Amino acid sequence: MEQPQTPVNAGQRLLTNVVDEIAQSNPQKRLGVIPSALEASEGFRDVSFGDLAHAVNALSWWIEKQIGKAENNETVAYMGRNDILYLIFILACNKTGYKPLLTGVTTGMPKPVPLTHGFVATLDSVGYLPIPAGRRVAAPNDPSSSNLVLVTTPFFHLMGLYGLTCAIFHNTPFVNLPDRPVSVDLVLDTIRATNPTITLLAPAILEDISQTQAGLDCLGTLNAVIYAGAPLAADIGNRIVPYTKVVTLLGSSEMGIISSLVPEGDGNWGYFEWNPAYGVEMQHRGEGLYEFVIPRRENSRAIHGIFHTFPDKTEYGSNDLFVQHPSNPTLWKYHGRFDDVIVLSNGEKLNPVTLEKMVECHPKIGRAVLIGQGRFQTSLLVEPHWDEQEKAIDEAAFIDEIWPVVERANETVPNYGRITKTMIKLSSPEKPFKTTPKGTTQRRAVNRDYKEEIDAIYASADQQLNGSLPDIITLNNITQYVNETICSLLEREAIDNDEDLYSAGLDSLQTIQLATILCNGVFCQVPAGDRPRITAQHIYAHSTVNQLAEFLLKVIAGDSVASIPRHDRIQNMVAKYTEDIPARPYSQAQLPPTSTVILTGSTGSLGAYLLHILLTNKNVSKVYCFNRSDAQSRQIQSFKEKGLDAAPLSDPSRVEFLKVSFGELHFGIDDTKYASLLSTVDLIIHNAWKVNFNHPLESFEDPHIKGVREFISFSLESKYKAHLSFVSSVATVGAWTSEMGAVVPELPLEDDTAVLKQGYGESKHVSERMCVIASKKAQVPTTIFRVGQIAGPTTKSGLWNPDEWLPTIVATSKALGKVPSDLVEALQTRRRSLTETPNAFFHLMNPNHAAWSSLIPAIESKYNTQTVPFGEWISDLESIKNPSDQDVREKPALKLLDFYRGLSSAGGMLSADISVERTKEASETMRGLGPISAELMENWMEQWGF
């Protein structure tokens, strides 16, 4: 696209002045095309700049005659047809000194947004921003006499108004629909009658048009279809792309129009690519989500409408969340808003937008809303296309018909967020879902309008969870009852009484449901005063039918349901996964000339660097990356973010990415591939692990602890007795006290009192002991790396994950205005070399500690915080009793409060020195590491962008 010639005073022009100037110099110049009547078949006519100027002047005189000129910038309101009179009214108000308001409905209730001249001027200047050579802007402001833009969005909304201002500022004439309710026929008839080159459409209308071949053929006459205001379902966009270019645009009544580029490649139609000249920041908000943020810069008010709407802001966070393209870091896909996120009663979170859009792809469904805020599971409200349905439809039959689509949509959310068939409810034709003028469903309004129906859904679900124990209480009867209950939840005909429930497929949602059923059943058998509460933790701790049955029998008999002692839980877990390890004598394995390596968790912070090291090591011939999802595209992105060479990732002879299930037999890999791995792999680096300090030990069993046992089996079966290198954690010795010894040794520890009291550290401890037993009992070569805090990069590229505990402290300190002074645990950096010493322990911690106090000045300097004791810092967080979503975003430490309490009560993670002598002997890099500096902290804070 050729860069348009920029007017000398672009960004400083007033709409009325531009209209008057063109009306004088070229009065017949076409402004737009408007309908002659209410039907497209009755024709359209051109409107010139001369016509517009005359109409504005006439209305200005009328306003002065009726109410006089404005004295103090008073506000006037206009209600009328969705036609060119909106533009005439706005311009007449400008001339007479009155202030028109634009109604913004981005979220929640409509709110008035004053239209200042400065705000409107940004719509002018944005169109003349520089763009990369050979690229096109997404907005329809390409000044060409052949362009004609059909504007279907309402003129009281920014997107409709933008179509009008483009005609004035950028010489792109518009077409206006006849003033009737927007429908497929109306849009198609207008396209056929006026032959526009581009159309601006709401996604809902675009979806309806795409349902027929006639609609697709009509769209095919356009150069492009631009949609905005809401996401477009993938199936719909992919259906339209063969006929015309599909482009998405971002804007709001507060921000104006965001300058973006048309992504290269038809397959990327659903992504945004921000114009570098516009100055957008994508700030990481955790779980792979980034918030669209506009920082205020020197020239911001020239191009950023938001700083006219909010003139005092120094940065604007939009609340809009995006995910990054798996292989192109410049592309971003809309994921939803912070206020879209549903938080279940157990604290789990999910974003409903993708699921809802997939469900809405069913031809009989108009809209879908996922419900679940504060509930223990999700439900789904579905609004059929009532105008195409019988009002009295068979609800059960309808749900059966749409169920396959819901099942596919369930794959887009975590297990705890999936919808079961019994939790689907149809809307009422007398109570249609409320929508915004953009065509977006108003989630809160639907929740409010359908409160009684929603409560009934969950009341019915609770009723279904009302278990009834057998009349005669015996172990056999209870065992049969538990077996049948679990089979019903899993929709299985049978389950072995000794089969692990989580291997059988029980997930976190079903765990909660099972606990509720058993609890309700016990309530009927136990006197009111003695009724215990059975929780999900009890299910995790008794994860077979037989264990649960014995547990229930004790509860009914009046025994305490207090949790199993921590020591016993750890011991039982170790025994469960080591009892069947066979005893084998030692024999030396013949190693291959070069290594073939299995690496897990390659896309994580440490994993990416490990993979880079392996691929640059001439002694490594090939690396197999085991991940739980398709990882190659994410790996490429991770390498690019860290400034690593991504070229080897595309060479299948050097690296191969395998999708695996760590808890399944043979990792779920087919027999042929598994046999190939057994015959070639001689080194395993097991680095994949869930990092969650709130989950109990049992939640790490499947797939993490099971995965360690699978790797032990792999080594036993492999040709080269593959060496298992397990990446453990300093959390396994985090509770070590000076009474246990002056120094934490680089040795195996059977005593679990040194392990931090959290499931993460306990699961690593269990796995360490499994490796030690495998080495002693079956001669499996193992190495354990107890890793400390892996800090951020020393370079400008890359990013220390802002969701980890120390970055979270920094982010929260900024929001509180306080930084803790006595966080005594030193930051640790990673080791950059590997060892193959069998049955050995290494502590990967920086031998040169940096005092936390030496890093505080850098934080205070950047964020203007004050230094307070760690306990006071925690107390400030504890004083926030019911944190809002904004509180959690600004103070993410609220999510890890228990973890920080543990640090505070323990005086830090370690109260004794930790030995690194063996590690220093094995690694020259570790010997040469220096302490963390204030300069490094400044670099990390710059990368976090808090």
Residue pairs with C-beta under 8 A, 6 or more apart in sequence:
1 131
1 134
1 135
1 136
1 137
1 142
3 130
3 131
4 127
4 128
4 141
4 142
4 143
4 170
6 128
7 13
7 128
10 124
10 125
10 127
10 128
10 169
11 121
11 122
11 124
11 125
11 128
11 302
11 303
12 121
13 121
13 124
13 169
14 94
14 117
14 121
15 90
15 91
15 94
15 120
15 165
15 168
15 169
16 56
16 91
16 94
16 95
18 168
18 169
19 49
19 52
19 53
19 56
19 91
19 168
20 53
22 29
22 49
22 168
23 49
23 50
23 52
23 53
23 54
26 49
27 48
27 49
27 50
27 53
28 48
28 50
29 48
29 49
30 46
30 47
30 48
30 173
31 47
31 48
31 49
31 51
31 52
31 167
31 168
31 173
31 174
32 46
32 47
32 84
32 164
32 167
32 173
32 174
32 175
32 176
33 44
33 45
33 46
33 47
33 148
33 173
33 174
33 175
33 176
33 194
34 44
34 45
34 47
34 83
34 84
34 175
34 176
35 42
35 43
35 44
35 83
35 176
35 177
35 178
35 179
35 190
36 42
36 43
36 44
36 45
37 43
37 178
38 178
38 179
38 180
39 178
39 180
39 189
40 178
40 186
40 189
40 190
40 192
40 193
41 189
41 193
43 193
44 175
44 190
44 193
44 194
47 84
52 84
52 87
52 88
52 91
55 88
56 88
56 91
56 92
56 95
57 95
59 88
59 89
59 92
60 92
60 95
60 96
63 76
63 92
63 93
63 96
63 98
64 96
67 76
69 96
69 97
70 96
70 97
70 98
70 99
71 97
73 97
73 98
73 99
74 98
74 99
75 98
75 99
75 100
75 101
76 93
76 98
76 99
76 100
77 101
78 85
78 86
78 89
78 100
80 86
80 89
81 179
82 154
82 155
82 156
82 160
82 176
82 177
82 179
83 155
83 176
83 179
84 164
84 176
86 155
86 156
86 160
86 161
86 164
87 155
87 161
87 164
89 100
90 100
90 115
90 161
93 99
93 100
94 117
99 114
99 115
100 115
101 112
101 113
101 114
101 115
102 112
102 113
102 114
102 115
102 156
102 157
102 158
102 161
102 253
103 110
103 111
103 112
103 113
103 156
103 157
103 253
104 110
104 111
104 112
104 113
104 158
104 252
104 253
104 254
105 111
105 157
105 253
105 436
105 437
105 438
106 252
106 253
106 254
107 319
107 337
107 339
108 339
108 444
113 253
113 254
113 309
114 309
116 308
118 301
118 308
119 256
119 305
119 308
119 309
120 165
121 302
122 256
122 301
122 302
122 303
122 304
122 305
122 308
123 162
123 165
123 166
123 169
123 256
123 257
123 305
124 165
124 169
124 170
125 302
125 303
126 139
126 256
126 257
126 259
126 278
126 303
127 137
127 139
127 141
127 166
127 169
127 170
129 259
129 275
129 277
129 278
129 303
130 277
131 137
131 261
131 275
131 277
132 261
132 276
135 261
135 262
135 264
136 142
136 261
136 262
137 259
137 260
137 261
137 262
137 275
138 226
138 247
138 248
138 249
138 260
138 261
138 262
138 272
139 162
139 166
139 226
139 249
139 257
139 259
139 260
140 147
140 149
140 163
140 166
140 172
140 198
140 200
140 226
141 166
141 169
141 170
141 172
142 170
142 172
143 170
143 171
143 172
144 171
144 172
145 171
146 197
147 172
147 173
147 197
147 198
148 172
148 173
148 174
148 175
148 194
148 195
148 196
148 197
148 198
149 163
149 166
149 167
149 172
149 173
149 174
149 175
149 196
149 197
149 198
149 199
149 200
150 174
150 175
150 177
150 187
150 190
150 191
150 194
150 196
150 198
150 199
150 200
151 159
151 160
151 163
151 164
151 174
151 175
151 176
151 177
151 199
151 200
152 177
152 182
152 187
152 199
152 200
152 201
152 202
152 205
153 159
153 160
153 163
153 200
153 201
153 202
153 228
153 229
153 437
153 438
154 160
154 437
155 161
155 164
156 437
157 253
157 437
157 438
158 251
158 252
158 253
158 256
158 257
159 200
159 228
159 229
159 249
159 251
159 438
160 200
162 251
162 257
163 174
163 200
164 174
166 172
166 174
167 173
167 174
175 190
175 194
175 196
177 186
177 187
177 190
178 186
178 190
180 186
182 202
182 205
183 205
184 205
184 208
184 209
184 212
184 215
187 199
187 201
187 205
187 209
188 209
188 214
188 215
188 218
191 199
191 218
191 219
191 221
191 222
192 218
195 221
196 222
197 222
197 223
197 224
198 222
198 223
198 224
198 225
198 226
199 222
199 225
199 226
200 226
200 227
200 228
200 249
201 209
201 225
201 226
201 227
202 227
202 228
202 229
202 230
202 438
202 439
203 227
203 229
203 230
203 231
203 232
203 233
203 236
203 439
204 230
204 435
204 439
205 439
206 225
206 227
206 232
206 236
206 240
207 232
207 233
207 236
207 360
208 215
209 215
209 216
209 218
209 219
210 216
210 219
210 236
210 239
210 240
211 363
216 239
216 240
216 243
217 243
219 225
219 240
219 243
219 244
220 243
220 244
221 244
222 244
223 244
223 245
224 244
224 245
224 246
224 247
224 262
225 240
225 244
225 245
225 246
225 247
226 247
226 248
226 249
227 246
227 247
227 248
227 249
228 248
228 249
228 250
228 251
228 438
229 436
229 438
229 439
229 440
230 438
230 439
230 440
231 270
231 334
231 353
231 354
231 357
232 246
232 248
232 270
232 357
233 357
233 358
233 360
233 361
234 270
234 357
234 358
235 358
235 361
236 361
237 246
237 269
237 270
240 246
241 266
241 269
245 262
245 266
245 269
246 269
246 270
247 262
247 269
248 269
248 270
248 271
248 272
248 334
249 257
249 258
249 260
250 257
250 258
250 260
250 272
250 292
250 320
250 334
251 257
251 258
252 318
254 305
254 306
254 309
254 310
255 294
255 304
255 305
255 306
255 309
255 316
255 318
256 304
256 305
256 306
257 305
258 272
258 274
258 278
258 280
259 274
259 275
259 277
259 278
259 303
260 272
260 273
260 274
260 275
260 278
261 273
261 274
261 275
262 273
263 269
263 271
263 272
263 273
263 331
268 325
268 328
268 331
270 333
270 334
271 325
271 331
271 332
271 333
272 322
272 331
272 332
272 333
272 334
273 330
273 331
273 332
274 280
274 330
274 332
278 303
279 294
279 295
279 297
279 300
279 303
279 304
280 292
280 293
280 294
281 293
281 294
281 295
281 945
282 290
282 291
282 292
282 293
282 322
282 324
282 332
283 290
283 291
283 293
283 317
283 945
284 290
284 799
284 802
284 803
284 944
284 945
285 291
285 321
285 889
286 802
286 803
286 892
287 803
288 323
288 324
289 321
289 322
289 323
289 335
289 351
290 321
290 322
290 323
290 324
290 332
291 317
291 318
291 319
291 320
291 321
291 322
291 338
292 317
292 318
292 320
292 321
292 322
292 332
293 315
293 316
293 317
293 318
294 300
294 304
294 306
294 315
294 316
294 318
295 314
295 315
296 304
296 307
296 313
296 314
296 315
296 316
300 307
301 307
301 308
301 311
304 316
306 313
306 316
307 313
307 316
310 316
319 337
319 338
319 339
320 334
320 336
320 337
321 334
321 335
321 336
321 337
321 338
321 340
321 351
322 332
322 333
322 334
322 335
323 332
323 333
323 335
324 331
324 332
324 637
325 331
325 332
325 333
325 637
326 633
326 634
326 636
326 637
327 633
327 636
327 637
329 637
329 640
329 641
334 353
335 351
335 353
335 354
336 351
336 352
336 353
338 885
338 889
339 885
340 351
340 352
340 353
340 443
341 349
341 350
341 351
341 885
342 349
342 350
342 351
342 352
342 370
342 371
342 372
342 373
342 378
342 417
343 349
343 373
343 374
344 350
344 372
344 373
344 374
344 375
344 376
344 377
344 378
344 416
344 417
345 374
345 375
345 376
346 376
346 416
346 508
346 512
346 536
348 414
348 416
348 417
348 508
350 372
350 378
350 413
350 414
350 416
350 417
352 369
352 370
352 413
354 409
354 412
354 413
355 368
355 370
355 409
355 410
355 412
355 413
355 417
355 419
356 367
356 368
356 369
356 370
356 409
356 441
358 405
358 408
358 409
358 412
359 365
359 368
359 380
359 382
359 402
359 405
359 406
359 409
360 366
360 367
360 368
361 405
362 402
362 405
363 385
364 384
364 385
364 388
364 389
364 398
364 401
364 402
365 382
365 383
365 384
365 385
365 402
365 405
366 383
366 384
366 385
366 386
366 433
367 382
367 383
367 433
367 435
367 441
368 380
368 381
368 382
368 383
369 380
369 381
369 433
369 441
369 443
369 446
369 447
370 378
370 379
370 380
370 417
370 419
371 378
371 379
371 380
371 381
371 447
371 454
371 457
372 378
372 379
372 417
373 447
375 458
376 509
376 512
376 516
377 416
377 420
377 423
377 461
377 509
377 512
377 513
378 413
378 417
378 418
378 419
378 423
379 419
379 423
379 424
379 425
379 454
379 457
379 458
379 461
380 406
380 419
380 423
380 424
380 425
381 425
381 426
381 427
381 433
381 446
381 450
381 453
381 454
382 399
382 402
382 424
382 425
382 426
382 427
383 426
383 427
383 432
383 433
384 393
384 398
384 426
384 427
386 429
386 432
391 429
393 426
395 426
398 426
399 421
399 424
399 426
402 424
403 421
406 419
406 421
406 424
409 419
410 418
410 419
415 507
415 508
415 509
416 507
416 508
416 509
417 509
418 509
422 460
422 461
422 464
423 457
423 461
425 453
425 454
425 457
427 433
427 450
428 453
431 449
431 450
433 441
433 442
433 445
433 446
433 449
434 441
434 442
434 445
434 446
434 449
435 441
435 442
436 442
447 454
462 516
465 513
465 516
465 517
465 520
466 517
466 520
466 521
467 481
467 485
467 517
467 518
467 520
467 521
468 521
468 524
469 478
469 481
469 521
469 522
469 524
469 525
469 552
469 556
470 477
470 478
470 480
470 481
473 525
473 553
473 556
475 549
475 550
475 553
478 549
478 552
478 553
478 556
479 497
479 545
479 546
479 549
481 521
481 549
482 518
482 545
482 548
482 549
482 552
483 494
483 495
483 497
483 545
485 514
485 517
485 518
486 495
486 501
486 504
486 506
486 514
486 545
487 493
487 494
487 495
489 506
489 510
489 513
489 514
490 504
490 505
490 506
490 510
492 504
492 505
495 501
495 504
495 545
496 545
497 544
497 545
497 546
497 549
498 544
498 545
498 546
499 544
499 545
500 543
500 544
500 701
500 702
501 539
501 543
501 544
501 545
502 543
502 663
502 701
502 702
503 663
503 702
503 706
506 514
508 536
508 699
511 536
511 539
511 540
512 536
514 539
515 534
515 535
515 536
515 538
515 539
518 534
518 539
518 548
518 552
519 533
519 534
522 531
522 532
522 534
522 552
522 555
522 556
523 531
525 556
526 532
526 555
526 556
526 558
530 558
532 555
532 560
532 561
533 561
534 555
534 561
537 563
537 696
537 698
538 551
538 561
538 563
539 548
540 696
540 698
540 699
540 701
541 563
541 564
541 569
541 698
542 548
542 550
542 551
543 698
543 701
551 561
554 561
555 561
563 569
564 572
566 752
566 757
566 762
567 752
569 697
569 698
569 762
570 697
570 752
570 755
570 762
570 765
570 766
571 752
573 697
573 701
573 705
573 766
574 766
574 769
574 770
574 773
577 705
577 706
577 708
577 709
577 766
577 770
578 769
578 770
578 773
578 774
578 777
581 712
581 773
581 774
581 777
581 778
582 716
582 777
582 778
583 777
583 778
584 716
584 777
584 778
584 779
585 779
586 779
587 779
589 682
589 720
589 721
590 720
591 682
591 720
592 680
592 682
592 720
594 618
594 619
594 620
594 621
595 619
595 620
595 621
595 682
595 683
596 620
596 621
596 622
596 623
596 624
596 680
596 681
596 682
596 683
597 614
597 620
597 622
597 623
597 624
597 681
597 682
597 683
597 684
597 685
598 623
598 624
598 626
598 677
598 681
598 683
598 684
598 685
598 722
599 607
599 610
599 611
599 614
599 623
599 624
599 625
599 626
599 685
599 687
600 607
600 625
600 626
600 627
600 662
600 685
600 686
600 687
600 688
600 707
601 607
601 627
601 686
601 687
601 688
601 689
601 727
602 608
602 610
602 611
602 625
602 626
602 627
602 631
602 635
602 687
603 627
603 631
603 634
603 635
603 638
604 687
604 688
605 790
605 800
605 801
606 687
606 727
606 787
606 790
606 830
607 687
607 688
608 635
608 638
608 639
608 642
608 644
609 642
609 644
609 830
609 832
610 685
610 687
611 623
611 625
611 635
611 655
612 639
612 642
612 644
612 645
613 832
613 833
613 834
614 620
614 623
615 623
615 648
615 649
615 654
615 655
622 653
622 654
622 655
622 656
622 680
623 654
623 655
623 656
624 655
624 656
624 658
624 677
624 681
625 631
625 635
625 655
625 656
625 657
625 658
626 658
626 660
626 662
626 667
626 688
627 657
627 658
627 659
627 660
627 688
628 659
628 660
628 661
628 662
628 688
628 703
629 659
630 657
630 659
631 657
631 659
632 649
632 657
635 646
635 649
635 657
636 646
636 649
636 650
639 645
639 646
639 649
640 646
641 797
641 798
641 799
642 793
642 797
642 798
642 799
643 793
643 795
643 797
643 798
648 654
648 655
649 655
658 667
658 669
658 673
660 667
660 668
660 669
661 667
661 668
661 703
662 688
662 703
662 704
662 706
662 707
662 710
663 702
663 703
663 706
663 707
663 710
664 703
664 710
665 710
666 674
666 710
667 674
667 707
667 710
669 677
677 714
677 718
678 714
678 717
678 718
678 719
679 718
679 719
680 719
681 714
681 718
681 720
681 722
682 718
682 720
682 721
682 722
682 723
683 722
683 723
683 725
683 836
684 711
684 714
684 715
684 722
684 723
684 724
684 725
685 725
685 727
685 834
686 707
686 708
686 711
686 724
686 725
686 726
686 727
687 727
688 704
688 707
689 700
689 704
689 727
689 760
689 763
689 764
690 699
690 700
690 704
690 760
691 760
691 804
692 699
692 759
692 760
693 758
693 759
693 760
693 805
693 896
693 898
693 899
694 758
694 759
694 896
694 898
694 899
695 759
695 760
696 759
697 759
697 762
697 763
697 766
698 759
699 759
700 759
700 760
700 762
700 763
701 763
704 763
704 767
705 763
705 766
705 767
705 770
708 726
708 767
708 770
708 771
709 770
711 724
712 724
712 770
712 771
712 774
712 778
712 780
714 722
715 721
715 722
715 723
715 724
715 774
715 780
715 781
716 778
716 780
721 779
721 780
721 781
722 781
723 781
723 782
723 783
723 836
723 838
724 771
724 774
724 780
724 781
724 782
724 783
725 782
725 783
725 785
725 834
725 836
726 767
726 768
726 771
726 782
726 783
726 784
726 785
727 785
727 787
728 764
728 765
728 767
728 768
728 784
728 785
728 786
728 787
729 760
729 761
729 764
729 786
729 787
730 786
730 787
730 788
730 789
730 828
730 843
730 845
730 909
730 910
730 914
731 755
731 756
731 758
731 760
731 761
731 764
731 909
732 749
732 754
732 755
732 756
732 761
732 764
732 765
732 768
732 786
733 744
733 749
733 754
733 755
733 786
733 910
733 914
734 754
734 755
734 756
734 761
734 906
734 909
734 910
735 753
735 754
735 755
735 756
735 757
735 906
736 744
736 754
736 910
736 911
736 912
736 914
737 911
737 912
738 911
738 912
740 751
740 753
740 754
740 912
741 912
742 912
742 913
743 912
743 913
743 914
743 915
744 754
744 843
744 910
744 912
744 913
744 914
744 915
745 915
746 786
746 840
746 841
746 842
746 843
746 915
746 916
746 917
746 918
746 919
747 841
748 768
748 769
748 772
748 784
748 841
749 765
749 768
750 769
752 762
752 765
755 761
755 762
755 765
756 762
756 902
756 909
757 902
758 899
758 902
768 784
771 780
771 782
771 784
772 782
772 784
772 839
774 780
774 782
775 781
775 782
775 838
775 839
776 839
781 836
781 838
781 839
782 838
782 839
783 835
783 836
783 837
783 838
783 839
783 840
783 841
783 842
784 840
784 841
784 842
785 831
785 842
785 844
786 841
786 842
786 843
786 844
786 845
787 828
787 830
787 844
787 845
788 828
788 843
788 844
788 845
788 846
789 804
789 805
789 806
789 825
789 827
789 828
790 828
790 829
790 830
791 800
791 827
791 828
791 829
791 830
791 932
791 936
791 940
792 798
792 799
792 800
792 936
792 939
792 940
792 943
793 799
793 800
793 939
793 943
794 936
794 939
796 939
796 943
798 943
799 943
799 944
800 807
800 940
800 943
800 944
801 807
802 808
802 811
802 892
802 944
802 946
803 892
805 896
805 899
805 900
806 827
807 940
807 944
808 892
808 893
808 895
808 896
809 819
809 820
809 823
809 893
809 900
810 819
810 859
810 863
810 941
810 944
810 946
811 890
811 891
811 892
811 893
811 944
811 946
812 877
812 890
812 891
812 892
812 893
812 894
813 819
813 820
813 859
813 863
813 865
813 873
814 863
814 865
814 946
815 890
815 891
816 865
816 873
816 876
816 877
816 891
817 863
817 864
817 865
817 866
818 865
818 866
818 867
818 868
818 872
818 873
818 876
819 856
819 859
819 860
819 863
819 865
819 866
819 867
819 868
819 873
820 867
820 868
820 869
820 870
820 872
820 873
820 874
821 852
821 853
821 856
821 867
821 868
821 869
821 870
822 852
822 869
822 870
823 852
823 870
823 903
823 908
824 852
824 907
824 908
825 852
825 903
825 908
825 909
825 910
826 846
826 849
826 850
826 851
826 852
826 931
826 932
827 846
827 850
827 855
827 932
828 844
828 845
828 846
829 846
829 929
829 932
830 844
831 842
831 844
831 919
831 923
831 925
831 926
832 923
832 925
833 922
833 923
833 924
833 925
833 926
835 842
835 922
835 923
837 922
840 918
841 918
842 918
842 919
842 922
843 914
843 915
843 916
843 918
843 919
844 919
844 926
845 914
845 916
845 919
846 929
846 931
846 932
847 916
847 919
847 920
847 926
847 927
847 929
848 929
848 930
848 931
849 931
850 931
850 932
850 933
854 933
854 934
855 932
855 934
855 937
856 867
857 934
858 934
858 935
858 937
858 938
858 941
859 865
859 937
859 941
860 866
860 867
862 938
862 941
863 946
870 900
870 903
870 904
871 904
874 897
874 900
874 901
874 904
877 891
877 893
877 894
877 897
877 900
878 897
880 887
880 891
880 894
883 891
883 894
887 894
888 894
888 895
893 900
903 909
916 926
919 926
920 926
920 927
